[in-house]
Amino acid sequence: MSSAGSRRVTREEVEHHPSSYVDPAGYLFRHEGQLYRAIRRGHADFYRALLADGTAQRLSAERGLVTAREADLALDDDDVDLVLQHEEVTPQTYCVEWCPAMLLEAARTTVELLAEVTRLDATLQDAYPWNVLFDGARPVMVDFTSIAPVHSPLPWPALEQYRAFFQRPLDLAARGRGRLARVLLQDNINGIPLGQFTQAMPAAYRARHPVAGLSVWLDGFVQRRPELKKKLRGAALKGEPASRAVRQRFADGLVGRLDGYRFEQSEDVWSVYYQQIDPQVDKERKLGQVGQLLERLAPATVLDAGCNVGVFSLLAARQGARVISVDTSEACINRLYAEARREDLPITPLVADLLCPTPAFGFMGEQYPALPVRVRGEAVLCLALMHHLHIAGRQSFERIARLFDALSARYLIFEFVAMDDANNDLIGAGREIGYDLDQVTAALARHFPTIETMDSDRPTRKLLLCEKPR
């Protein structure tokens, strides 16, 4: 039973976190809306020391470690000797939704923390991207007990995991294959194994890296011989832990390698959208209208659906909202993330499709919730998106209204795009379509009873401020 804390709760009174079941040091749980970490006996003294001497606080301030403090709560569990209370980092996002620059920053947070704790004669016991969440554009390592004492003779036992979940996807993204990397990362147990990685890389890469092919062959050779595999694994784990100097050089080398990544800033049709708008379109009018609405509503959180390069995401964040920005264009999200980092704005941009969102996955499809559950906002922006959802996406207005009802806690700023809008000709693909403002408004009104209409940036568009009852 943990000794600290004045409030005592039983295991039946807490909610075990569905993603916390592997860590030998403990587990996460929720109680009364707060996030806690139970630390098992045999591990508690190590983490008490990190907190007592200020190391944990310094790593939080300087190296992106989640903040933690000893909780005023004790858990009636004979195996638990310490309970920590954690900062809650939102939104919950996954590497399968990050642009390459975000994956790179998550990798940097991981190995820079490794290099720092190595100086303390400790290590990170895993290198898992689901251990990193983004607080706005800032990566945070949320697995406090990934920091652990050194036991292995290997410089870093988590190296293969790091390669599978960070290094290989980054290598793919650096060659313009970011989308493929995100798809392959959906294997949350194995990441991208070496054989799969070499197959996914261009033929020119395989020709220039014959050792990679040899490594794949050797790995297959060993996997088919269990006794040989057992001997090799046993030999690798024998001996005294690697010296601090060896581990430090190794960790510093991983940090240095990240500096070499360069991602092609290739544009796509959407990342240059604003540069190609007809000069007669009054862009400033729409920007002003939306800005006034956001100032009036003062939402704490905003979801910018189909954000493009994030003009309105930036506007909302500069006015004080925490913003989640979603778009299918990797080029757009890369640009928005760079801007959010430069200004240190509370914007978390994601490469995702709201019509085909990241599903719930992991163990029994329950470990990692689906995208729509994680990105709800007090206000939702649906600007210059309606025609893509209805025409290209083939969704009825009833379905579109239901989608935004699920995503919005209270407000929806929705841009109506008339049938004769010039952009409809670009995405119509020969489909016969027919609708009007009354039809769209009626569908939205079933979920948002109060609707206010105002002008947008051109005669063929209107802005609709839709509101749910309090």
Residue pairs with C-beta under 8 A, 6 or more apart in sequence:
1 74
1 75
1 76
1 77
1 78
1 80
2 38
2 39
2 44
2 74
2 75
2 77
2 80
2 81
2 82
2 83
3 74
3 81
4 70
4 71
4 74
4 82
4 83
5 70
5 71
5 72
5 73
5 74
5 83
6 72
6 73
6 74
7 72
7 73
7 74
8 73
8 74
8 75
8 76
9 31
9 73
9 74
9 75
9 76
10 75
10 76
11 75
11 76
11 77
13 31
14 29
14 30
14 31
14 36
14 75
15 29
15 30
15 31
16 27
16 28
16 29
17 27
17 28
17 29
17 30
17 35
18 362
18 363
18 366
18 367
19 28
19 130
19 362
19 367
19 368
20 27
20 28
20 29
21 27
23 143
23 145
23 146
24 40
24 43
25 39
25 40
25 43
25 47
25 145
25 148
26 37
26 38
26 39
26 40
26 43
26 80
26 145
27 37
27 38
28 35
28 36
28 37
28 38
28 86
29 35
29 36
29 37
29 38
29 75
30 36
31 73
34 85
34 88
35 85
35 86
35 87
35 88
36 71
36 73
36 83
36 84
36 85
36 86
37 68
37 83
37 84
37 85
37 86
37 144
37 145
38 75
38 77
38 80
38 82
38 83
39 47
39 80
39 81
39 82
39 83
39 84
39 145
40 79
40 80
40 81
41 79
41 80
41 81
43 81
43 145
44 81
44 82
46 148
46 149
47 56
47 82
47 84
47 144
47 145
48 70
48 82
49 55
50 56
50 147
51 57
51 68
51 69
51 70
55 120
56 65
56 68
56 144
57 67
59 65
59 113
59 116
59 117
59 147
60 66
60 67
60 68
62 116
63 109
63 112
63 113
63 116
63 141
64 109
64 112
64 113
64 138
64 139
64 140
64 141
65 113
65 140
65 141
65 144
65 147
66 86
66 87
66 89
66 140
66 141
66 142
66 143
66 144
67 86
67 87
68 84
68 85
68 86
68 87
68 144
69 84
69 85
70 82
70 83
70 84
70 85
71 83
71 84
71 85
72 85
73 83
73 85
74 83
75 83
84 144
86 142
86 144
89 133
89 134
89 135
89 140
89 142
90 133
90 135
90 322
91 133
91 134
91 324
91 348
91 374
91 375
92 133
92 369
92 374
93 133
93 134
93 348
93 350
93 374
94 129
94 130
94 358
94 368
95 103
95 106
95 129
95 130
95 132
95 165
95 169
95 182
95 185
96 182
96 183
96 185
96 186
96 358
97 182
97 350
97 351
97 352
97 358
97 371
98 106
98 134
98 182
98 350
98 351
99 178
99 330
99 333
99 334
99 337
99 349
99 351
100 170
100 173
100 174
100 178
100 181
100 263
100 330
100 334
101 263
101 334
101 337
101 338
101 341
102 134
102 139
102 337
102 349
103 129
103 166
103 169
103 170
103 173
103 181
104 170
104 258
104 261
104 263
105 139
105 341
106 129
106 132
106 139
106 166
107 162
107 166
107 167
107 170
107 258
108 139
108 255
108 258
109 132
109 139
109 140
109 141
110 124
110 127
110 131
110 132
110 141
110 162
110 166
111 127
111 162
111 251
111 254
111 255
111 258
112 255
113 124
113 141
113 147
114 123
114 124
114 127
114 156
114 251
114 254
115 248
115 251
115 252
115 254
115 255
117 123
117 124
117 147
118 244
118 247
118 248
118 251
119 244
119 248
121 150
121 244
122 147
122 148
122 149
122 150
123 147
123 148
123 149
123 150
123 152
123 156
123 157
123 247
124 146
124 147
124 148
124 156
124 158
125 146
125 147
125 148
125 157
125 158
126 143
126 146
126 158
126 161
127 158
127 159
127 161
127 162
127 165
127 166
128 143
128 146
128 161
128 165
129 165
129 166
129 185
130 188
130 368
131 141
131 142
131 143
131 146
132 139
132 140
132 141
132 142
133 139
133 140
133 142
134 140
134 348
135 346
136 322
136 340
136 344
136 345
136 346
136 347
136 348
137 337
137 340
137 341
137 344
137 345
137 346
137 347
137 348
137 349
138 344
150 241
150 242
150 247
151 241
152 237
152 241
152 242
153 236
153 237
153 238
153 239
153 240
153 241
153 242
154 236
154 237
154 242
155 242
155 246
155 247
155 250
155 251
156 162
156 247
156 250
156 251
156 254
161 191
162 254
163 194
164 190
164 191
164 192
164 193
165 185
165 191
165 192
167 257
168 181
168 191
168 192
168 194
168 197
169 181
169 182
169 184
169 185
169 191
169 192
170 181
170 258
170 261
171 197
171 201
172 178
172 180
172 181
172 184
172 192
172 197
172 200
172 201
173 181
173 263
174 261
174 262
174 263
174 264
175 201
175 202
175 205
176 264
176 266
177 200
178 263
178 330
178 351
179 330
179 351
180 200
181 192
182 351
184 191
184 192
184 196
184 200
185 191
185 192
186 361
188 361
188 362
188 367
188 368
192 200
194 212
194 215
194 216
194 219
195 216
195 219
195 220
198 205
198 206
198 212
198 213
198 216
205 212
206 212
206 213
222 228
222 229
222 232
223 229
263 334
265 331
265 334
266 331
267 331
268 329
268 330
268 331
268 332
270 308
270 327
270 328
270 329
270 331
270 332
271 308
271 309
271 329
271 331
271 332
271 335
273 308
273 309
274 283
274 308
274 309
274 311
277 283
278 422
278 458
280 458
281 457
281 458
282 457
282 458
283 457
285 455
285 456
285 457
286 383
286 456
286 457
286 463
287 311
287 312
287 315
289 454
289 455
289 456
289 463
290 312
290 315
290 381
290 383
290 413
290 463
291 315
291 319
293 413
293 463
293 465
294 302
294 315
294 316
294 319
294 321
294 379
295 319
297 379
297 411
298 319
298 320
299 316
299 321
299 377
299 378
299 379
299 410
299 411
300 321
300 322
300 378
301 321
301 322
301 323
301 324
301 376
301 377
301 378
301 379
301 409
302 313
302 316
302 321
302 322
302 323
302 324
302 377
302 378
302 379
302 380
302 381
303 323
303 324
303 325
303 326
303 375
303 376
303 377
303 379
303 380
303 381
303 407
303 408
304 310
304 312
304 313
304 316
304 323
304 324
304 325
304 326
304 380
304 381
304 383
305 326
305 354
305 380
305 381
305 382
305 385
305 404
305 407
306 326
306 327
306 354
306 382
306 383
306 384
306 385
306 388
307 313
307 325
307 326
307 327
307 332
307 336
307 349
307 381
308 327
308 329
308 332
308 384
309 332
309 335
309 336
310 325
310 332
310 335
310 336
310 339
310 340
310 347
310 349
312 381
312 383
313 323
313 325
313 336
313 347
313 349
313 381
314 336
314 339
314 340
314 343
314 345
314 347
316 323
316 381
317 323
317 340
317 345
317 346
317 347
318 345
321 346
321 379
322 346
323 345
323 346
323 347
323 348
323 377
324 347
324 348
324 349
324 350
324 375
324 377
325 333
325 336
325 347
325 348
325 349
325 350
326 349
326 350
326 352
326 354
326 371
326 375
327 333
327 336
327 349
327 350
327 351
327 352
328 351
328 352
328 353
329 351
330 351
333 349
333 350
333 351
336 347
336 349
337 347
337 349
339 345
340 347
340 349
350 371
350 375
352 358
352 371
354 371
354 372
354 403
354 407
355 389
355 393
355 395
357 370
357 371
357 372
358 370
358 371
359 365
359 370
359 371
360 366
360 368
360 369
360 370
360 373
361 367
361 368
362 368
372 406
372 407
375 407
376 406
376 407
376 408
376 409
377 407
377 408
377 409
378 408
378 409
378 410
378 411
379 408
379 410
379 411
379 412
379 413
380 404
380 407
380 408
380 411
380 412
380 413
381 413
382 404
382 412
382 413
382 414
382 415
383 413
383 415
384 415
384 417
384 423
385 415
386 400
386 414
386 415
386 416
386 417
386 440
387 417
387 421
387 423
387 424
387 427
388 427
389 395
389 400
389 403
390 396
390 397
390 400
390 433
390 435
391 424
391 427
391 428
391 429
391 431
391 433
392 427
392 429
395 403
396 443
397 435
397 439
397 440
397 443
397 444
398 443
398 446
400 443
401 443
401 444
401 446
401 447
401 448
402 447
404 412
404 414
404 444
404 447
404 466
405 447
405 448
405 468
408 448
408 468
409 468
410 467
410 468
410 470
411 465
411 466
411 467
411 468
412 444
412 448
412 464
412 465
412 466
412 467
413 463
413 464
413 465
413 466
414 444
414 463
414 464
414 466
415 456
415 461
415 462
415 463
415 464
416 437
416 440
416 441
416 456
416 461
416 462
416 463
416 464
417 423
417 424
417 460
417 461
418 436
418 437
418 460
418 461
419 433
419 434
419 435
419 436
420 460
421 458
421 460
421 461
422 460
424 433
437 453
437 462
440 464
441 451
441 453
441 464
444 451
444 464
444 466
445 451
445 466
447 466
447 468
448 466
448 467
448 468
449 467
449 468
449 469
450 466
450 467
450 468
450 469
451 464
451 465
451 466
451 467
452 464
452 465
452 467
453 462
453 463
453 464
453 465
454 462
454 463
454 465
455 462
455 463
456 462
456 463
